[in-house]
Each structure stands twice: as structure tokens, then as C-alpha cells.
Amino acid sequence: MLVDDGMLFFKFYLNISKETQENRIKDREDDPLKSWKLSELDYKSMAKYHEYEILRDKMFNISGSQHAPWCELDANDKKRARLNAVRYLLLNIPYEGKDTTVITGVDEKIVKLHNKGTYNGKCNHMA
């Protein structure tokens, strides 16, 4: 197994609420510099939002493991989601000179771990 050879696996799921996604689509419709990002698939996928949530939860259960848990990020606020993804990685990747007094923990309002139990203050991915 690759994990036995020291390979680290990180799986992130950026979760955006239906309301936020609808607002982003509306913003793209109204902004000529962003309208190119829209496609028919965006509108079709919004109609299946609830189905996607069910499939997401199945994905977490089927493909998550202790060695590679899913890290779900509330991505309604892009900046906070990105900062917490970086914090999560820095906390869980061993490297020389690592100073854990400088790396703040992840925001538990933004980060939710699946297939690993609850956040333990260190975001101990590899415990």
C-alpha cells in the first residue's frame, strides 16, 4: 500500500451552499467579465443540488479512510476556505523546521473531517 511507503493523501471537498452558488451564478449573469464562466451545466446542476448532497455523503463514506479522510471545507467564503486548507496541510505534513507554535489550528466552523472522528486540536490527519 502506498501509505505504508510514506505517501500522504489529502482529499478536500469545497462545499458551497445552494444559496451561495445561486448568488455566484447571478453575479456571473450580470457581469460581462464573468459571464463566459457560465454554461448550461451550471443551471442543470442547480436543479440537482439535493441529489449531489446525497452522493457527496456516499462518497465520504465509501472512499474515506483513516489514512485518507475527507476534509470538507465550507467554501462560501473563498478566502477563509483557502487559508484553512493551507493550515490543514501545514499541520499534517511533516517537514524540517516545523514550528507548530506559529501554525494556528484550523477553524472548526470551516473544516469538517470525515472518516476520522472529530477534530482533536491538532487536526491529526496521520494519527
C-alpha positions, 0 to 999 in steps of 0.5 A: 500500500502506498501509505505504508511507503510514506505517501500522504493523501489529502482529499478536500471537498469545497462545499458551497451552499445552494444559496451561495452558488445561486448568488455566484451564478447571478453575479456571473449573469450580470457581469460581462467579465464573468459571464463566459464562466457560465454554461448550461451545466451550471443551471442543470446542476442547480436543479440537482443540488439535493441529489449531489448532497446525497452522493457527496455523503456516499462518497465520504463514506465509501472512499474515506479512510483513516489514512485518507479522510475527507476534509470538507471545507465550507467554501462560501467564503473563498478566502477563509476556505483557502487559508484553512486548507493551507493550515490543514496541510501545514499541520499534517505534513511533516517537514524540517523546521516545523514550528507548530507554535506559529501554525494556528489550528484550523477553524472548526466552523470551516473544516469538517473531517470525515472518516476520522472522528472529530477534530482533536486540536491538532487536526491529526490527519496521520494519527 
